[in-house]
Amino acid sequence: MIKRIEFTLNLDEPREAAIYQALKVALKRRRAGVLIRQALDNRLLQESHMQPAFTTALASKEEPHEQA
């Protein structure tokens, strides 16, 4: 199953504007989902001290990631 998640960034907030700038190129190339998943995967790994589960697989794919 694939889920689409929409979110809003307030560009008047410096941190959210920085997030938008980081995503800008990926958005143009329609790769923002991959970038977001990699960032979240890295964050989850830092919190749990586990080995990367899907970061390298996502980096090589253009298609959306399936989630259970």
C-alpha positions as protocol buffer text, in pm:
chain_id: "A"
residue {
  index: 1
  type: MET
  ca { x: 0 y: 0 z: 0 }
}
residue {
  index: 2
  type: ILE
  ca { x: 125 y: 348 z: -85 }
}
residue {
  index: 3
  type: LYS
  ca { x: 28 y: 649 z: 126 }
}
residue {
  index: 4
  type: ARG
  ca { x: 66 y: 1010 z: 14 }
}
residue {
  index: 5
  type: ILE
  ca { x: 147 y: 1248 z: 298 }
}
residue {
  index: 6
  type: GLU
  ca { x: 112 y: 1621 z: 249 }
}
residue {
  index: 7
  type: PHE
  ca { x: 255 y: 1879 z: 486 }
}
residue {
  index: 8
  type: THR
  ca { x: 293 y: 2254 z: 501 }
}
residue {
  index: 9
  type: LEU
  ca { x: 609 y: 2453 z: 563 }
}
residue {
  index: 10
  type: ASN
  ca { x: 590 y: 2807 z: 699 }
}
residue {
  index: 11
  type: LEU
  ca { x: 863 y: 2985 z: 503 }
}
residue {
  index: 12
  type: ASP
  ca { x: 859 y: 3273 z: 753 }
}
residue {
  index: 13
  type: GLU
  ca { x: 1009 y: 3034 z: 1010 }
}
residue {
  index: 14
  type: PRO
  ca { x: 1388 y: 3004 z: 952 }
}
residue {
  index: 15
  type: ARG
  ca { x: 1404 y: 2631 z: 1030 }
}
residue {
  index: 16
  type: GLU
  ca { x: 1115 y: 2546 z: 799 }
}
residue {
  index: 17
  type: ALA
  ca { x: 1255 y: 2772 z: 526 }
}
residue {
  index: 18
  type: ALA
  ca { x: 1584 y: 2581 z: 554 }
}
residue {
  index: 19
  type: ILE
  ca { x: 1394 y: 2252 z: 515 }
}
residue {
  index: 20
  type: TYR
  ca { x: 1228 y: 2388 z: 201 }
}
residue {
  index: 21
  type: GLN
  ca { x: 1564 y: 2500 z: 59 }
}
residue {
  index: 22
  type: ALA
  ca { x: 1709 y: 2154 z: 126 }
}
residue {
  index: 23
  type: LEU
  ca { x: 1414 y: 1990 z: -53 }
}
residue {
  index: 24
  type: LYS
  ca { x: 1391 y: 2238 z: -342 }
}
residue {
  index: 25
  type: VAL
  ca { x: 1616 y: 2053 z: -589 }
}
residue {
  index: 26
  type: ALA
  ca { x: 1465 y: 1716 z: -497 }
}
residue {
  index: 27
  type: LEU
  ca { x: 1115 y: 1857 z: -547 }
}
residue {
  index: 28
  type: LYS
  ca { x: 1203 y: 1965 z: -901 }
}
residue {
  index: 29
  type: ARG
  ca { x: 1336 y: 1616 z: -976 }
}
residue {
  index: 30
  type: ARG
  ca { x: 1042 y: 1446 z: -802 }
}
residue {
  index: 31
  type: ARG
  ca { x: 1283 y: 1278 z: -558 }
}
residue {
  index: 32
  type: ALA
  ca { x: 1180 y: 1457 z: -238 }
}
residue {
  index: 33
  type: GLY
  ca { x: 1014 y: 1143 z: -103 }
}
residue {
  index: 34
  type: VAL
  ca { x: 1341 y: 954 z: -125 }
}
residue {
  index: 35
  type: LEU
  ca { x: 1527 y: 1237 z: 46 }
}
residue {
  index: 36
  type: ILE
  ca { x: 1270 y: 1257 z: 326 }
}
residue {
  index: 37
  type: ARG
  ca { x: 1274 y: 880 z: 380 }
}
residue {
  index: 38
  type: GLN
  ca { x: 1656 y: 878 z: 397 }
}
residue {
  index: 39
  type: ALA
  ca { x: 1658 y: 1162 z: 650 }
}
residue {
  index: 40
  type: LEU
  ca { x: 1395 y: 991 z: 865 }
}
residue {
  index: 41
  type: ASP
  ca { x: 1575 y: 659 z: 838 }
}
residue {
  index: 42
  type: ASN
  ca { x: 1899 y: 824 z: 955 }
}
residue {
  index: 43
  type: ARG
  ca { x: 1715 y: 990 z: 1245 }
}
residue {
  index: 44
  type: LEU
  ca { x: 1550 y: 665 z: 1350 }
}
residue {
  index: 45
  type: LEU
  ca { x: 1886 y: 489 z: 1334 }
}
residue {
  index: 46
  type: GLN
  ca { x: 2040 y: 749 z: 1563 }
}
residue {
  index: 47
  type: GLU
  ca { x: 1759 y: 696 z: 1812 }
}
residue {
  index: 48
  type: SER
  ca { x: 1759 y: 318 z: 1802 }
}
residue {
  index: 49
  type: HIS
  ca { x: 2127 y: 242 z: 1722 }
}
residue {
  index: 50
  type: MET
  ca { x: 2018 y: -13 z: 1460 }
}
residue {
  index: 51
  type: GLN
  ca { x: 2172 y: -91 z: 1122 }
}
residue {
  index: 52
  type: PRO
  ca { x: 2029 y: 84 z: 810 }
}
residue {
  index: 53
  type: ALA
  ca { x: 1729 y: -108 z: 683 }
}
residue {
  index: 54
  type: PHE
  ca { x: 1648 y: 54 z: 353 }
}
residue {
  index: 55
  type: THR
  ca { x: 1860 y: 367 z: 298 }
}
residue {
  index: 56
  type: THR
  ca { x: 2075 y: 221 z: 20 }
}
residue {
  index: 57
  type: ALA
  ca { x: 1777 y: 57 z: -148 }
}
residue {
  index: 58
  type: LEU
  ca { x: 1590 y: 388 z: -159 }
}
residue {
  index: 59
  type: ALA
  ca { x: 1887 y: 577 z: -295 }
}
residue {
  index: 60
  type: SER
  ca { x: 1890 y: 360 z: -607 }
}
residue {
  index: 61
  type: LYS
  ca { x: 1514 y: 362 z: -679 }
}
residue {
  index: 62
  type: GLU
  ca { x: 1304 y: 616 z: -865 }
}
residue {
  index: 63
  type: GLU
  ca { x: 971 y: 454 z: -777 }
}
residue {
  index: 64
  type: PRO
  ca { x: 773 y: 520 z: -457 }
}
residue {
  index: 65
  type: HIS
  ca { x: 850 y: 314 z: -149 }
}
residue {
  index: 66
  type: GLU
  ca { x: 587 y: 64 z: -40 }
}
residue {
  index: 67
  type: GLN
  ca { x: 491 y: 72 z: 323 }
}
residue {
  index: 68
  type: ALA
  ca { x: 304 y: -192 z: 521 }
}
